């Protein structure tokens, strides 16, 4: 790689450069309340790819669990409904410039190649 780099030796330090860009953008976490308790979800720019993948595959429970940790059990115990969970992700996406619609839940595709035609 040539040109500008994050660490000066021609190698981009992706973690450091992205962290600096996120700090500059100062993306605020997404906060919401449910049954008089406040919760906070990190800004989408800070989500790990496994969390983004969970959302893409329709695993909103898994994604939210990764984002808020033990607070997810509190939400479940408080009676969080599927429609509320879906609305939460739609709201986060609309506010933070992420996804505009969510996929249908389904089985994850197997990794590897998929034949395009039979002979």
N, CA, C and O atoms as CSV, one atom per row, in Angstrom:
chain,resi,resn,atom,element,x,y,z
A,1,UNK,N,N,0.834,-1.178,0.000
A,1,UNK,CA,C,0.000,0.000,0.000
A,1,UNK,C,C,0.876,1.236,0.000
A,1,UNK,O,O,1.884,1.297,0.703
A,2,UNK,N,N,0.497,2.188,-0.767
A,2,UNK,CA,C,1.252,3.437,-0.805
A,2,UNK,C,C,0.334,4.575,-0.414
A,2,UNK,O,O,-0.882,4.399,-0.332
A,3,UNK,N,N,0.897,5.711,-0.177
A,3,UNK,CA,C,0.094,6.876,0.183
A,3,UNK,C,C,-0.023,7.022,1.681
A,3,UNK,O,O,0.785,6.486,2.440
A,4,UNK,N,N,-1.047,7.760,2.101
A,4,UNK,CA,C,-1.240,8.048,3.516
A,4,UNK,C,C,-1.495,6.771,4.294
A,4,UNK,O,O,-2.145,5.851,3.796
A,5,UNK,N,N,-0.990,6.718,5.501
A,5,UNK,CA,C,-1.222,5.551,6.343
A,5,UNK,C,C,-1.429,6.007,7.772
A,5,UNK,O,O,-1.069,7.124,8.142
A,6,UNK,N,N,-2.006,5.142,8.556
A,6,UNK,CA,C,-2.296,5.482,9.937
A,6,UNK,C,C,-1.066,5.412,10.822
A,6,UNK,O,O,-1.004,6.093,11.845
A,7,UNK,N,N,-0.075,4.592,10.445
A,7,UNK,CA,C,1.061,4.432,11.334
A,7,UNK,C,C,2.398,4.817,10.720
A,7,UNK,O,O,3.434,4.605,11.352
A,8,UNK,N,N,2.417,5.373,9.514
A,8,UNK,CA,C,3.625,5.935,8.948
A,8,UNK,C,C,4.562,4.989,8.247
A,8,UNK,O,O,5.550,5.454,7.679
A,9,UNK,N,N,4.321,3.677,8.246
A,9,UNK,CA,C,5.244,2.761,7.584
A,9,UNK,C,C,4.647,2.133,6.322
A,9,UNK,O,O,5.127,1.098,5.861
A,10,UNK,N,N,3.609,2.750,5.766
A,10,UNK,CA,C,2.996,2.241,4.554
A,10,UNK,C,C,1.927,1.200,4.800
A,10,UNK,O,O,1.292,0.729,3.856
A,11,UNK,N,N,1.716,0.834,6.046
A,11,UNK,CA,C,0.716,-0.157,6.403
A,11,UNK,C,C,-0.416,0.532,7.152
A,11,UNK,O,O,-0.185,1.195,8.163
A,12,UNK,N,N,-1.621,0.376,6.662
A,12,UNK,CA,C,-2.783,0.984,7.318
A,12,UNK,C,C,-3.148,0.182,8.553
A,12,UNK,O,O,-3.401,-1.019,8.458
A,13,UNK,N,N,-3.179,0.814,9.684
A,13,UNK,CA,C,-3.653,0.187,10.915
A,13,UNK,C,C,-5.160,0.439,10.954
A,13,UNK,O,O,-5.614,1.474,11.444
A,14,UNK,N,N,-5.920,-0.510,10.438
A,14,UNK,CA,C,-7.362,-0.348,10.275
A,14,UNK,C,C,-8.063,-0.022,11.584
A,14,UNK,O,O,-8.920,0.861,11.631
A,15,UNK,N,N,-7.703,-0.725,12.637
A,15,UNK,CA,C,-8.345,-0.503,13.930
A,15,UNK,C,C,-8.121,0.924,14.431
A,15,UNK,O,O,-9.057,1.579,14.889
A,16,UNK,N,N,-6.887,1.398,14.344
A,16,UNK,CA,C,-6.564,2.748,14.815
A,16,UNK,C,C,-7.215,3.810,13.931
A,16,UNK,O,O,-7.760,4.792,14.437
A,17,UNK,N,N,-7.160,3.618,12.613
A,17,UNK,CA,C,-7.724,4.612,11.699
A,17,UNK,C,C,-9.234,4.698,11.826
A,17,UNK,O,O,-9.791,5.795,11.855
A,18,UNK,N,N,-9.906,3.551,11.902
A,18,UNK,CA,C,-11.361,3.547,12.045
A,18,UNK,C,C,-11.772,4.116,13.399
A,18,UNK,O,O,-12.777,4.819,13.508
A,19,UNK,N,N,-10.989,3.807,14.428
A,19,UNK,CA,C,-11.285,4.361,15.756
A,19,UNK,C,C,-11.168,5.867,15.774
A,19,UNK,O,O,-11.988,6.555,16.383
A,20,UNK,N,N,-10.141,6.385,15.101
A,20,UNK,CA,C,-9.964,7.838,15.026
A,20,UNK,C,C,-11.108,8.474,14.249
A,20,UNK,O,O,-11.615,9.525,14.640
A,21,UNK,N,N,-11.516,7.844,13.150
A,21,UNK,CA,C,-12.620,8.378,12.350
A,21,UNK,C,C,-13.911,8.365,13.159
A,21,UNK,O,O,-14.687,9.319,13.097
A,22,UNK,N,N,-14.149,7.303,13.911
A,22,UNK,CA,C,-15.362,7.219,14.730
A,22,UNK,C,C,-15.357,8.278,15.821
A,22,UNK,O,O,-16.392,8.868,16.130
A,23,UNK,N,N,-14.184,8.515,16.403
A,23,UNK,CA,C,-14.068,9.544,17.435
A,23,UNK,C,C,-14.371,10.919,16.846
A,23,UNK,O,O,-15.051,11.738,17.464
A,24,UNK,N,N,-13.856,11.156,15.646
A,24,UNK,CA,C,-14.112,12.431,14.999
A,24,UNK,C,C,-15.584,12.614,14.694
A,24,UNK,O,O,-16.118,13.714,14.836
A,25,UNK,N,N,-16.239,11.555,14.281
A,25,UNK,CA,C,-17.661,11.638,13.942
A,25,UNK,C,C,-18.512,11.756,15.200
A,25,UNK,O,O,-19.639,12.249,15.148
A,26,UNK,N,N,-17.970,11.303,16.333
A,26,UNK,CA,C,-18.665,11.346,17.619
A,26,UNK,C,C,-20.089,10.829,17.506
A,26,UNK,O,O,-21.040,11.518,17.872
A,27,UNK,N,N,-20.228,9.621,17.001
A,27,UNK,CA,C,-21.537,8.993,16.902
A,27,UNK,C,C,-22.003,8.636,18.302
A,27,UNK,O,O,-21.328,7.897,19.020
A,28,UNK,N,N,-23.125,9.147,18.677
A,28,UNK,CA,C,-23.669,8.893,20.004
A,28,UNK,C,C,-24.341,7.533,20.046
A,28,UNK,O,O,-24.885,7.078,19.039
A,29,UNK,N,N,-24.310,6.887,21.189
A,29,UNK,CA,C,-25.030,5.625,21.310
A,29,UNK,C,C,-26.535,5.866,21.181
A,29,UNK,O,O,-27.011,6.983,21.380
A,30,UNK,N,N,-27.259,4.833,20.855
A,30,UNK,CA,C,-28.717,4.892,20.743
A,30,UNK,C,C,-29.288,4.524,22.105
A,30,UNK,O,O,-29.003,3.445,22.623
A,31,UNK,N,N,-30.078,5.396,22.682
A,31,UNK,CA,C,-30.669,5.112,23.983
A,31,UNK,C,C,-32.172,4.980,23.830
A,31,UNK,O,O,-32.798,5.662,23.019
A,32,UNK,N,N,-32.734,4.089,24.627
A,32,UNK,CA,C,-34.180,3.901,24.622
A,32,UNK,C,C,-34.620,3.468,26.017
A,32,UNK,O,O,-33.810,3.017,26.827
A,33,UNK,N,N,-35.893,3.610,26.277
A,33,UNK,CA,C,-36.444,3.195,27.562
A,33,UNK,C,C,-37.517,2.138,27.309
A,33,UNK,O,O,-38.241,2.187,26.314
A,34,UNK,N,N,-37.600,1.196,28.220
A,34,UNK,CA,C,-38.644,0.172,28.164
A,34,UNK,C,C,-39.086,-0.098,29.584
A,34,UNK,O,O,-38.296,-0.501,30.437
A,35,UNK,N,N,-40.356,0.130,29.818
A,35,UNK,CA,C,-40.955,-0.053,31.150
A,35,UNK,C,C,-40.128,0.651,32.224
A,35,UNK,O,O,-39.727,0.057,33.225
A,36,UNK,N,N,-39.892,1.925,31.980
A,36,UNK,CA,C,-39.220,2.827,32.927
A,36,UNK,C,C,-37.749,2.510,33.197
A,36,UNK,O,O,-37.187,3.001,34.176
A,37,UNK,N,N,-37.127,1.712,32.361
A,37,UNK,CA,C,-35.696,1.438,32.511
A,37,UNK,C,C,-34.992,1.884,31.235
A,37,UNK,O,O,-35.488,1.667,30.129
A,38,UNK,N,N,-33.838,2.504,31.401
A,38,UNK,CA,C,-33.085,3.035,30.264
A,38,UNK,C,C,-32.041,2.018,29.787
A,38,UNK,O,O,-31.393,1.343,30.588
A,39,UNK,N,N,-31.898,1.931,28.473
A,39,UNK,CA,C,-30.935,1.029,27.845
A,39,UNK,C,C,-30.122,1.821,26.835
A,39,UNK,O,O,-30.575,2.849,26.330
A,40,UNK,N,N,-28.916,1.338,26.542
A,40,UNK,CA,C,-28.043,2.021,25.608
A,40,UNK,C,C,-27.402,1.007,24.668
A,40,UNK,O,O,-26.846,-0.003,25.098
A,41,UNK,N,N,-27.495,1.302,23.377
A,41,UNK,CA,C,-26.901,0.465,22.334
A,41,UNK,C,C,-25.790,1.282,21.680
A,41,UNK,O,O,-26.004,2.449,21.354
A,42,UNK,N,N,-24.616,0.700,21.483
A,42,UNK,CA,C,-23.539,1.457,20.830
A,42,UNK,C,C,-23.955,1.934,19.436
A,42,UNK,O,O,-24.817,1.333,18.796
A,43,UNK,N,N,-23.337,3.013,18.982
A,43,UNK,CA,C,-23.580,3.490,17.621
A,43,UNK,C,C,-23.218,2.391,16.637
A,43,UNK,O,O,-22.278,1.630,16.871
A,44,UNK,N,N,-23.955,2.304,15.542
A,44,UNK,CA,C,-23.754,1.221,14.574
A,44,UNK,C,C,-22.330,1.134,14.055
A,44,UNK,O,O,-21.852,0.039,13.760
A,45,UNK,N,N,-21.651,2.245,13.939
A,45,UNK,CA,C,-20.273,2.232,13.430
A,45,UNK,C,C,-19.364,1.383,14.307
A,45,UNK,O,O,-18.328,0.912,13.838
A,46,UNK,N,N,-19.726,1.180,15.567
A,46,UNK,CA,C,-18.917,0.387,16.485
A,46,UNK,C,C,-19.355,-1.061,16.625
A,46,UNK,O,O,-18.774,-1.800,17.420
A,47,UNK,N,N,-20.369,-1.488,15.870
A,47,UNK,CA,C,-20.840,-2.868,15.971
A,47,UNK,C,C,-19.827,-3.826,15.349
A,47,UNK,O,O,-19.252,-3.539,14.299
A,48,UNK,N,N,-19.619,-4.951,15.999
A,48,UNK,CA,C,-18.776,-5.993,15.427
A,48,UNK,C,C,-19.505,-6.619,14.241
A,48,UNK,O,O,-20.735,-6.627,14.193
A,49,UNK,N,N,-18.745,-7.135,13.297
A,49,UNK,CA,C,-19.345,-7.734,12.106
A,49,UNK,C,C,-20.249,-8.913,12.443
A,49,UNK,O,O,-21.234,-9.147,11.742
A,50,UNK,N,N,-19.937,-9.664,13.504
A,50,UNK,CA,C,-20.807,-10.787,13.866
A,50,UNK,C,C,-22.186,-10.282,14.283
A,50,UNK,O,O,-23.180,-10.984,14.094
A,51,UNK,N,N,-22.260,-9.090,14.841
A,51,UNK,CA,C,-23.544,-8.508,15.211
A,51,UNK,C,C,-24.298,-8.065,13.968
A,51,UNK,O,O,-25.504,-8.290,13.858
A,52,UNK,N,N,-23.602,-7.442,13.037
A,52,UNK,CA,C,-24.214,-7.033,11.771
A,52,UNK,C,C,-24.726,-8.270,11.031
A,52,UNK,O,O,-25.822,-8.253,10.470
A,53,UNK,N,N,-23.940,-9.327,11.030
A,53,UNK,CA,C,-24.344,-10.579,10.386
A,53,UNK,C,C,-25.605,-11.138,11.038
A,53,UNK,O,O,-26.506,-11.606,10.342
A,54,UNK,N,N,-25.676,-11.092,12.369
A,54,UNK,CA,C,-26.863,-11.585,13.067
A,54,UNK,C,C,-28.107,-10.815,12.621
A,54,UNK,O,O,-29.161,-11.411,12.399
A,55,UNK,N,N,-27.984,-9.506,12.492
A,55,UNK,CA,C,-29.118,-8.693,12.019
A,55,UNK,C,C,-29.472,-9.092,10.593
A,55,UNK,O,O,-30.648,-9.269,10.272
A,56,UNK,N,N,-28.474,-9.234,9.742
A,56,UNK,CA,C,-28.719,-9.586,8.337
A,56,UNK,C,C,-29.414,-10.939,8.211
A,56,UNK,O,O,-30.204,-11.148,7.290
A,57,UNK,N,N,-29.126,-11.849,9.125
A,57,UNK,CA,C,-29.744,-13.173,9.100
A,57,UNK,C,C,-31.079,-13.206,9.836
A,57,UNK,O,O,-31.731,-14.248,9.906
A,58,UNK,N,N,-31.481,-12.064,10.385
A,58,UNK,CA,C,-32.764,-11.995,11.091
A,58,UNK,C,C,-32.708,-12.414,12.541
A,58,UNK,O,O,-33.752,-12.583,13.171
A,59,UNK,N,N,-31.511,-12.586,13.092
A,59,UNK,CA,C,-31.355,-12.977,14.494
A,59,UNK,C,C,-31.269,-11.718,15.359
A,59,UNK,O,O,-30.205,-11.377,15.877
A,60,UNK,N,N,-32.397,-11.040,15.506
A,60,UNK,CA,C,-32.399,-9.792,16.266
A,60,UNK,C,C,-32.149,-10.035,17.742
A,60,UNK,O,O,-31.522,-9.214,18.410
A,61,UNK,N,N,-32.631,-11.150,18.254
A,61,UNK,CA,C,-32.372,-11.476,19.658
A,61,UNK,C,C,-30.876,-11.606,19.912
A,61,UNK,O,O,-30.341,-11.016,20.850
A,62,UNK,N,N,-30.212,-12.380,19.070
A,62,UNK,CA,C,-28.771,-12.566,19.234
A,62,UNK,C,C,-28.009,-11.264,19.092
A,62,UNK,O,O,-27.071,-10.999,19.844
A,63,UNK,N,N,-28.415,-10.448,18.119
A,63,UNK,CA,C,-27.740,-9.169,17.899
A,63,UNK,C,C,-27.902,-8.252,19.109
A,63,UNK,O,O,-26.931,-7.658,19.576
A,64,UNK,N,N,-29.118,-8.139,19.610
A,64,UNK,CA,C,-29.335,-7.246,20.750
A,64,UNK,C,C,-28.623,-7.769,21.985
A,64,UNK,O,O,-28.104,-6.990,22.783
A,65,UNK,N,N,-28.598,-9.079,22.143
A,65,UNK,CA,C,-27.863,-9.668,23.262
A,65,UNK,C,C,-26.382,-9.315,23.218
A,65,UNK,O,O,-25.773,-9.028,24.248
A,66,UNK,N,N,-25.802,-9.339,22.008
A,66,UNK,CA,C,-24.394,-8.967,21.859
A,66,UNK,C,C,-24.182,-7.484,22.131
A,66,UNK,O,O,-23.138,-7.088,22.651
A,67,UNK,N,N,-25.165,-6.666,21.783
A,67,UNK,CA,C,-25.019,-5.219,21.930
A,67,UNK,C,C,-25.190,-4.732,23.358
A,67,UNK,O,O,-24.488,-3.816,23.786
A,68,UNK,N,N,-26.119,-5.334,24.107
A,68,UNK,CA,C,-26.390,-4.804,25.452
A,68,UNK,C,C,-26.106,-5.791,26.571
A,68,UNK,O,O,-26.341,-5.485,27.739
A,69,UNK,N,N,-25.606,-6.965,26.232
A,69,UNK,CA,C,-25.175,-7.922,27.253
A,69,UNK,C,C,-26.276,-8.337,28.212
A,69,UNK,O,O,-27.376,-8.700,27.794
A,70,UNK,N,N,-25.970,-8.280,29.503
A,70,UNK,CA,C,-26.904,-8.736,30.539
A,70,UNK,C,C,-28.214,-7.965,30.549
A,70,UNK,O,O,-29.231,-8.470,31.025
A,71,UNK,N,N,-28.195,-6.752,30.031
A,71,UNK,CA,C,-29.442,-5.977,29.985
A,71,UNK,C,C,-30.487,-6.646,29.093
A,71,UNK,O,O,-31.681,-6.383,29.235
A,72,UNK,N,N,-30.047,-7.507,28.179
A,72,UNK,CA,C,-31.006,-8.190,27.312
A,72,UNK,C,C,-31.918,-9.102,28.140
A,72,UNK,O,O,-33.120,-9.172,27.880
A,73,UNK,N,N,-31.357,-9.799,29.130
A,73,UNK,CA,C,-32.184,-10.639,30.002
A,73,UNK,C,C,-33.210,-9.799,30.753
A,73,UNK,O,O,-34.340,-10.241,30.961
A,74,UNK,N,N,-32.830,-8.597,31.159
A,74,UNK,CA,C,-33.772,-7.704,31.841
A,74,UNK,C,C,-34.920,-7.315,30.923
A,74,UNK,O,O,-36.071,-7.245,31.352
A,75,UNK,N,N,-34.601,-7.062,29.655
A,75,UNK,CA,C,-35.645,-6.739,28.677
A,75,UNK,C,C,-36.606,-7.911,28.495
A,75,UNK,O,O,-37.822,-7.723,28.460
A,76,UNK,N,N,-36.066,-9.096,28.381
A,76,UNK,CA,C,-36.914,-10.283,28.233
A,76,UNK,C,C,-37.795,-10.474,29.467
A,76,UNK,O,O,-38.991,-10.740,29.352
A,77,UNK,N,N,-37.194,-10.336,30.637
A,77,UNK,CA,C,-37.951,-10.484,31.879
A,77,UNK,C,C,-39.043,-9.428,32.013
A,77,UNK,O,O,-40.073,-9.663,32.645
A,78,UNK,N,N,-38.810,-8.262,31.413
A,78,UNK,CA,C,-39.806,-7.189,31.468
A,78,UNK,C,C,-40.951,-7.420,30.485
A,78,UNK,O,O,-41.953,-6.706,30.522
A,79,UNK,N,N,-40.810,-8.413,29.606
A,79,UNK,CA,C,-41.897,-8.744,28.692
A,79,UNK,C,C,-41.748,-8.222,27.277
A,79,UNK,O,O,-42.747,-8.068,26.575
A,80,UNK,N,N,-40.514,-7.943,26.831
A,80,UNK,CA,C,-40.294,-7.451,25.475
A,80,UNK,C,C,-40.926,-8.392,24.453
A,80,UNK,O,O,-40.776,-9.611,24.535
A,81,UNK,N,N,-41.629,-7.810,23.496
A,81,UNK,CA,C,-42.321,-8.581,22.463
A,81,UNK,C,C,-41.546,-8.508,21.147
A,81,UNK,O,O,-40.749,-7.594,20.933
A,82,UNK,N,N,-41.791,-9.482,20.272
A,82,UNK,CA,C,-41.111,-9.548,18.988
A,82,UNK,C,C,-41.328,-8.274,18.173
A,82,UNK,O,O,-40.385,-7.757,17.575
A,83,UNK,N,N,-42.546,-7.770,18.144
A,83,UNK,CA,C,-42.826,-6.537,17.402
A,83,UNK,C,C,-42.042,-5.356,17.949
A,83,UNK,O,O,-41.595,-4.500,17.186
A,84,UNK,N,N,-41.872,-5.302,19.264
A,84,UNK,CA,C,-41.101,-4.221,19.881
A,84,UNK,C,C,-39.620,-4.349,19.528
A,84,UNK,O,O,-38.948,-3.349,19.274
A,85,UNK,N,N,-39.120,-5.581,19.513
A,85,UNK,CA,C,-37.719,-5.814,19.152
A,85,UNK,C,C,-37.467,-5.396,17.703
A,85,UNK,O,O,-36.470,-4.739,17.403
A,86,UNK,N,N,-38.367,-5.777,16.819
A,86,UNK,CA,C,-38.236,-5.401,15.410
A,86,UNK,C,C,-38.281,-3.891,15.250
A,86,UNK,O,O,-37.471,-3.315,14.525
A,87,UNK,N,N,-39.226,-3.249,15.926
A,87,UNK,CA,C,-39.339,-1.788,15.853
A,87,UNK,C,C,-38.080,-1.111,16.377
A,87,UNK,O,O,-37.652,-0.095,15.829
A,88,UNK,N,N,-37.483,-1.659,17.426
A,88,UNK,CA,C,-36.253,-1.100,17.980
A,88,UNK,C,C,-35.147,-1.069,16.926
A,88,UNK,O,O,-34.484,-0.048,16.749
A,89,UNK,N,N,-34.951,-2.185,16.231
A,89,UNK,CA,C,-33.898,-2.226,15.209
A,89,UNK,C,C,-34.228,-1.316,14.032
A,89,UNK,O,O,-33.329,-0.693,13.467
A,90,UNK,N,N,-35.489,-1.229,13.657
A,90,UNK,CA,C,-35.870,-0.314,12.580
A,90,UNK,C,C,-35.598,1.137,12.990
A,90,UNK,O,O,-35.130,1.936,12.179
A,91,UNK,N,N,-35.888,1.468,14.232
A,91,UNK,CA,C,-35.642,2.826,14.736
A,91,UNK,C,C,-34.157,3.149,14.770
A,91,UNK,O,O,-33.745,4.242,14.380
A,92,UNK,N,N,-33.352,2.199,15.236
A,92,UNK,CA,C,-31.907,2.425,15.267
A,92,UNK,C,C,-31.376,2.636,13.857
A,92,UNK,O,O,-30.554,3.522,13.621
A,93,UNK,N,N,-31.844,1.829,12.932
A,93,UNK,CA,C,-31.388,1.950,11.548
A,93,UNK,C,C,-31.770,3.274,10.932
A,93,UNK,O,O,-30.969,3.890,10.229
A,94,UNK,N,N,-32.988,3.720,11.189
A,94,UNK,CA,C,-33.444,4.992,10.628
A,94,UNK,C,C,-32.666,6.168,11.220
A,94,UNK,O,O,-32.294,7.090,10.495
A,95,UNK,N,N,-32.423,6.142,12.505
A,95,UNK,CA,C,-31.749,7.253,13.171
A,95,UNK,C,C,-30.255,7.301,12.843
A,95,UNK,O,O,-29.687,8.378,12.659
A,96,UNK,N,N,-29.625,6.128,12.774
A,96,UNK,CA,C,-28.175,6.090,12.607
A,96,UNK,C,C,-27.747,5.857,11.169
A,96,UNK,O,O,-26.562,5.655,10.904
A,97,UNK,N,N,-28.687,5.881,10.240
A,97,UNK,CA,C,-28.325,5.742,8.835
A,97,UNK,C,C,-27.963,4.336,8.429
A,97,UNK,O,O,-27.222,4.141,7.466
A,98,UNK,N,N,-28.473,3.347,9.146
A,98,UNK,CA,C,-28.188,1.951,8.819
A,98,UNK,C,C,-29.260,1.369,7.932
A,98,UNK,O,O,-29.735,2.019,7.001
A,99,UNK,N,N,-29.631,0.161,8.218
A,99,UNK,CA,C,-30.606,-0.564,7.414
A,99,UNK,C,C,-31.971,0.112,7.453
A,99,UNK,O,O,-32.358,0.691,8.469
A,100,UNK,N,N,-32.692,0.034,6.343
A,100,UNK,CA,C,-34.021,0.632,6.287
A,100,UNK,C,C,-35.100,-0.411,6.457
A,100,UNK,O,O,-36.227,-0.075,6.819
A,101,UNK,N,N,-34.783,-1.677,6.203
A,101,UNK,CA,C,-35.735,-2.758,6.442
A,101,UNK,C,C,-34.951,-3.963,6.936
A,101,UNK,O,O,-33.743,-4.069,6.725
A,102,UNK,N,N,-35.648,-4.848,7.583
A,102,UNK,CA,C,-35.007,-6.023,8.133
A,102,UNK,C,C,-35.415,-7.247,7.328
A,102,UNK,O,O,-36.533,-7.311,6.816
A,103,UNK,N,N,-34.518,-8.216,7.215
A,103,UNK,CA,C,-34.846,-9.418,6.455
A,103,UNK,C,C,-35.812,-10.307,7.220
A,103,UNK,O,O,-35.970,-10.169,8.433
A,104,UNK,N,N,-36.451,-11.213,6.508
A,104,UNK,CA,C,-37.261,-12.228,7.160
A,104,UNK,C,C,-36.329,-13.183,7.882
A,104,UNK,O,O,-35.218,-13.448,7.422
A,105,UNK,N,N,-36.784,-13.696,9.011
A,105,UNK,CA,C,-35.989,-14.691,9.708
A,105,UNK,C,C,-35.948,-15.948,8.865
A,105,UNK,O,O,-36.923,-16.289,8.196
A,106,UNK,N,N,-34.852,-16.616,8.895
A,106,UNK,CA,C,-34.734,-17.843,8.132
A,106,UNK,C,C,-33.471,-18.564,8.493
A,106,UNK,O,O,-32.673,-18.095,9.304
A,107,UNK,N,N,-33.298,-19.704,7.884
A,107,UNK,CA,C,-32.115,-20.493,8.138
A,107,UNK,C,C,-30.925,-19.853,7.439
A,107,UNK,O,O,-31.046,-19.373,6.312
A,108,UNK,N,N,-29.797,-19.846,8.095
A,108,UNK,CA,C,-28.589,-19.267,7.508
A,108,UNK,C,C,-28.131,-20.117,6.337
A,108,UNK,O,O,-28.215,-21.345,6.371
A,109,UNK,N,N,-27.645,-19.448,5.303
A,109,UNK,CA,C,-27.123,-20.157,4.141
A,109,UNK,C,C,-25.829,-20.866,4.505
A,109,UNK,O,O,-25.046,-20.370,5.315
A,110,UNK,N,N,-25.609,-22.029,3.903
A,110,UNK,CA,C,-24.361,-22.739,4.148
A,110,UNK,C,C,-23.228,-22.018,3.448
A,110,UNK,O,O,-23.403,-21.463,2.363
A,111,UNK,N,N,-22.071,-22.031,4.075
A,111,UNK,CA,C,-20.901,-21.433,3.463
A,111,UNK,C,C,-20.389,-22.336,2.358
A,111,UNK,O,O,-20.595,-23.549,2.380
A,112,UNK,N,N,-19.730,-21.738,1.410
A,112,UNK,CA,C,-19.171,-22.502,0.311
A,112,UNK,C,C,-19.834,-22.113,-0.978
A,112,UNK,O,O,-20.633,-21.177,-1.019
A,113,UNK,N,N,-19.505,-22.832,-2.042
A,113,UNK,CA,C,-20.058,-22.478,-3.339
A,113,UNK,C,C,-21.420,-23.118,-3.532
A,113,UNK,O,O,-21.720,-24.171,-2.970
A,114,UNK,N,N,-22.228,-22.461,-4.334
A,114,UNK,CA,C,-23.557,-22.955,-4.660
A,114,UNK,C,C,-23.627,-23.129,-6.161
A,114,UNK,O,O,-23.342,-22.187,-6.901
A,115,UNK,N,N,-24.001,-24.316,-6.634
A,115,UNK,CA,C,-24.085,-24.500,-8.075
A,115,UNK,C,C,-25.141,-23.568,-8.681
A,115,UNK,O,O,-26.200,-23.336,-8.097
A,116,UNK,N,N,-24.825,-23.047,-9.855
A,116,UNK,CA,C,-25.759,-22.140,-10.522
A,116,UNK,C,C,-26.600,-22.848,-11.561
A,116,UNK,O,O,-27.646,-22.333,-11.956
A,117,UNK,N,N,-26.174,-24.016,-12.013
A,117,UNK,CA,C,-26.982,-24.783,-12.958
A,117,UNK,C,C,-26.617,-26.255,-12.859
A,117,UNK,O,O,-25.514,-26.613,-12.447
A,118,UNK,N,N,-27.559,-27.091,-13.244
A,118,UNK,CA,C,-27.304,-28.527,-13.247
A,118,UNK,C,C,-27.023,-28.956,-14.674
A,118,UNK,O,O,-27.641,-28.462,-15.617
A,119,UNK,N,N,-26.098,-29.868,-14.821
A,119,UNK,CA,C,-25.775,-30.360,-16.163
A,119,UNK,C,C,-26.094,-31.814,-16.271
A,119,UNK,O,O,-25.892,-32.413,-17.328
